[in-house]
Amino acid sequence: MAAEQGKRETEAGLYASRVSNAYQAWEKGDVKEAEDLLGSCPTVLRDWEWRYLKRQCHTELTSFSVLTTGDTGTPEAARSFDSLFAGGHIMEFYAQLAFLADDLRLGVKLGELGRNHLAVFDLSTGKPVP
């Protein structure tokens, strides 16, 4: 019984530490680190402070992962803003967004180092339209 109580106290302490570290990461602008720390918190311990930080990490209305394709036309990897940093320098990058005529889809054109990527997303699902 004492061992079980000790285990719960240790888990609660670890949870509090992770939430605190996630908050510090968020304050520094490291949303990925904050997300990783929040993701490692046990579901059963997640309370208002966890939900608050999770919302702070996602203030956007919606988000999309854009897939790049190789010469074969098959998806290689999900692109993220983390991949735009090389050796501590921001690589040249631009994005253009346009709602399609039906207002149900969003066209996204990404450009980087002379390469362009185009994707169309269904706004109701957030998923790419084939």
Order of alpha helices (4+ residues) and beta strands (2+ residues): alpha-alpha-alpha-beta-beta-beta-beta-beta-beta-beta
